[in-house]
């Protein structure tokens, strides 16, 4: 139901995320305010998603998320 984005180095300044469906549509986005950011996936269908983490508008990490 929820995805937790955990930042281990504690440096969350200017970190944002965008959650995309497999077709590239942005479904959720936000700022990382805490070292553990909770992303609600309850309303999303079973499937594959892509989570991109950005710092200062530059992509730093991409995750493939499989919801079953």
N, C-alpha and C positions, 0 to 999 in steps of 0.2 A: 504493500500500500504506500510505503514511503521509501524514498531513496535518501541515504545520508551521505553527503559529500563531506569527508573529513580531511581537513588541512593539517598535516602533522607538524610542519615547521612553524606554525603560528603566524606566518606573514600573510594576512588576509587583506592587506591594503590594496584597494583597486581591483579585487577579484570579482568577476561576474561569471554567471553560467547561463547557457541556453540549452534547453532540451528539445530535440528535433525528433519527428517521426521518421520512418524509413524513407519517406518521399521528400524529406528536406524541409517540411513545414515546422516552424517554431511553435512549440506547444506551451512552453513555460520558460521564464527567464527571471533573473533576479541577481541581487548582490550577495556576496558571502560576507555576512556581518559577524558571524561567530566561527570558531574553528570547526564546528559541526553544523552544517547547513542541511535542513530537512526539506526535501522536494516531494510534494504530494503527487503520487501517481495513481491514486485510487480510481479516478474517473477515466483512466486510460485503458484501452483494450489490451488484451494479451498480444504481445508482439515484440519487435526489436526497435530500440530507440538509440539515439546518439546524444551524449552529453558532452558539450564543449565548455571548457573552462578558459576564461580569458583574463589577462592582466593588462590594464591600460589599452584595451581594445585589440590586443594581440593574443591570438590563440596559443595557449601553453600546454594544454592536455586535452585529449579526446578519449571518451570511454564509450564502448558499445554496451548497452543495457538490454538484457533480455527479461521481459516480464512474462511469467507463466502462471 
